[in-house]
Amino acid sequence: MLSEVLLVSAPGKVILHGEHAVVHGKVALAVALNLRTFLRLEPHSNGKVDLSLPNIGIKRAWDVAGLQSLDTSFLEQGDVTTPTPEQVEKLKDVAGLPDDCAVTERLAVLAFLYLYLSICRKQRALPSLDIIVWSELPPGAGLGSSAAYSVCLAAALLTVCEEIPNPLKDGDCVNRWTREDLELINKWAFQGERVIHGNPSGVDNAVSTWGGALRYHQGKISSLKSKQESITSCVPDDAALGRRNGEMKLGSPALQILLTNTKVPRNTRALVAGVRNRLLKFPEIVAPLLTSIDAISLECERVLGEMGEAPAPEQYLVLEELIDMNQHHLNALGVGHASLDQLCQVTRARGLHSKLTGAGGGGCGITLLKPGLEQPEVEATKQALTSCGFDCLETSIGAPGVSIHSATSLDSRVQQALDGL
Amino acid sequence: MLSEVLLVSAPGKVILHGEHAVVHGKVALAVALNLRTFLRLEPHSNGKVDLSLPNIGIKRAWDVAGLQSLDTSFLEQGDVTTPTPEQVEKLKDVAGLPDDCAVTERLAVLAFLYLYLSICRKQRALPSLDIIVWSELPPGAGLGSSAAYSVCLAAALLTVCEEIPNPLKDGDCVNRWTREDLELINKWAFQGERVIHGNPSGVDNAVSTWGGALRYHQGKISSLKSKQESITSCVPDDAALGRRNGEMKLGSPALQILLTNTKVPRNTRALVAGVRNRLLKFPEIVAPLLTSIDAISLECERVLGEMGEAPAPEQYLVLEELIDMNQHHLNALGVGHASLDQLCQVTRARGLHSKLTGAGGGGCGITLLKPGLEQPEVEATKQALTSCGFDCLETSIGAPGVSIHSATSLDSRVQQALDGL
């Protein structure tokens, strides 16, 4: 067991193209969003496991001795175990959560305990740990905050238990794990996601683990570069490992964006059902529309690949046209919203192109920021969107996946959050 | 030669679905717009042919004797002659138009002279006529104003020359010609359109002649009911002939609409070229989009047929969904405009559904008015659109085609216009 403090981060995700169409067997492009979740893990010797999630006001502690005395054989199902409903029920007893516990808190605690017990039970003794997780990602906004949480937990717990080595070498500000280690992190993170979501697609944890951009098609997740291979056999660009935030990953460039949260609540299930109903009602109209969306994803994939190899300004123009067309297509599928129209209108008036991302019907939208855009223009756009009542953040997509950081490399805002200040 | 005064009217047209897609071999639905062009023809004996077009401030007169002495054999090319560039050049000499004559005036005068000389030259002597044409249709807005003009001229001239009988019987307020007579009117009107537009599709004059709704597909024009036949062999519902404005025609119901002119000037040629370029640039994206638009037209045709047979409120909901989807599709083709977005937004806020009609990029849009909508709501919507700087008219589509009226049946506004007041 390692004894040093570990600082781990993992990105959120947005769907660049293919939301909704993916449900009907089309390609979706998911990209890592450089709004990150940060985890600080400190081994200590007070016989407690402390979990602190300041974003949602959670602070829990368990006695290691009590957890140690549990019969955790119910978790034994091979190397990486898939949580069953029975296991999750047993975990609820272990967690000792009050009956009136909020859903978010219950799921966050259960996912933690599941990963902690499953990963650490192979140790001679369960470790005493102090863990704090803080995120830049708003929860429940379809930005993969739960996956980033699971990825951070899996990476930190696997590292502290020496299931995978700590890739951070003396003098490194940030580093990443090897392909094999990332695969293991991803597998465990997926189990955490299963505790939280029941039957997740696995895209969110894959994007948060690998970073860059991934393609999801009929249940298969692959990198954009080696799209014929599933992610478990894809070989990330080793040279890219350890690159800093905002740099290229897996051949896909980092793109600056505005991420706007309209804060209009949406019902993903109802929106997905609405598209299905429209497809059933108007098959001859909607099926070719889904085909057109699929082609947008493929064209975007092609352009991103080209940008990774030989960037040129006109590629941004194509990305903008694709964004516009897909936004109209999503509207035609019936998943638009007046707030998203407003977002598109406000940015369009400034020569910028936006689309909804995720389920639609409100929620979040992304706006592409071309290189060379003056900062005052960006600020004016953010200001205009904020005056609409939206939350607006300037960030990037195509961000690096799960990373490990030196204490001094994190900016003071993150440091303070992880210090519980 | 008849000696009575003839009062003829013909409707404009709007494209309900399929604009732009029609250029790429897809179906378009064109419907008669109940904004009409009215023509008053009075035979007189002063040896003059007078043409008055108050909408564009034109008043011209020619001496019948002068026209009679012309060698008009250049017009002799069979029953219905197709104007050649040489003929049009010769007509310019006949017309005696000044060099600085506006294009609209020149084309209106040439089309008149072409139809007058071609149709009346079979008479023993060219008739002395006083003709005034006044229209509710704004010119150059893609609403088929030139076709309505040609149709009125052809119907009135063929009737006064007794090439076709006057269908107006004693006591009739309004009546229409038989199928065969309408076919002849349509053929001549098409020649007038050729003088004006060079190479028109023939849709505008067909809609203005037949009324109701027509389908245009790969150069073939057919009625919605008997869509396998071209219009020249289609048999309109004889019972429908003679029905009053706003009633059913050719199995297609009249639908109440708002017609909104954004007054944003558009360049049809550039818009058509833009779609073609987008299709060439993104064939995999745009081709299925055109397929989807085609399916919208077909579905609309099916619903209109159903409405003609067994009207039900839910059919309007489908028409609204089709309008919304097509508007998004037209935006995806790149032929939208901020003014059209505004139109859609304003009407949407009142639960109404709109789409652009015609070339897009500004121009006109239509808004479906469901039955049962309260007049104050309609007025409020018109008011809101007018405050956007748009012209907004409440009218209907699926209107009757070219008709002949009794003097007393025309409303006073039309009477006054035709009396030159």
Contacts between the chains, C-beta under 8 A, distances in Angstrom:
chain1	res1	chain2	res2	distance
A	278	B	321	8.0
A	282	B	295	7.2
A	282	B	299	6.4
A	282	B	321	7.6
A	282	B	325	7.7
A	284	B	292	8.0
A	284	B	295	3.7
A	284	B	298	7.1
A	284	B	299	7.1
A	285	B	292	5.2
A	285	B	295	4.3
A	285	B	296	5.5
A	285	B	299	6.4
A	285	B	322	7.9
A	285	B	325	6.3
A	286	B	292	7.5
A	288	B	288	3.9
A	288	B	289	7.1
A	288	B	291	4.2
A	288	B	292	4.3
A	288	B	295	7.0
A	289	B	288	7.1
A	289	B	289	7.3
A	289	B	292	4.9
A	291	B	288	4.2
A	292	B	284	8.0
A	292	B	285	5.2
A	292	B	286	7.5
A	292	B	288	4.3
A	292	B	289	4.9
A	292	B	292	7.1
A	292	B	332	7.8
A	295	B	282	7.2
A	295	B	284	3.7
A	295	B	285	4.3
A	295	B	288	7.0
A	296	B	285	5.5
A	298	B	284	7.1
A	299	B	282	6.4
A	299	B	284	7.1
A	299	B	285	6.4
A	321	B	278	8.0
A	321	B	282	7.6
A	322	B	285	7.9
A	324	B	331	8.0
A	324	B	332	7.5
A	325	B	282	7.7
A	325	B	285	6.3
A	325	B	332	4.7
A	328	B	328	4.6
A	328	B	329	7.2
A	328	B	331	4.4
A	328	B	332	3.8
A	329	B	328	7.1
A	329	B	332	6.1
A	331	B	324	8.0
A	331	B	328	4.4
A	331	B	331	7.8
A	332	B	292	7.8
A	332	B	324	7.5
A	332	B	325	4.7
A	332	B	328	3.8
A	332	B	329	6.1
A	332	B	332	7.5
A	338	B	345	7.8
A	338	B	348	7.8
A	341	B	341	7.7
A	341	B	345	6.9
A	345	B	338	7.8
A	345	B	341	6.9
A	348	B	338	7.8
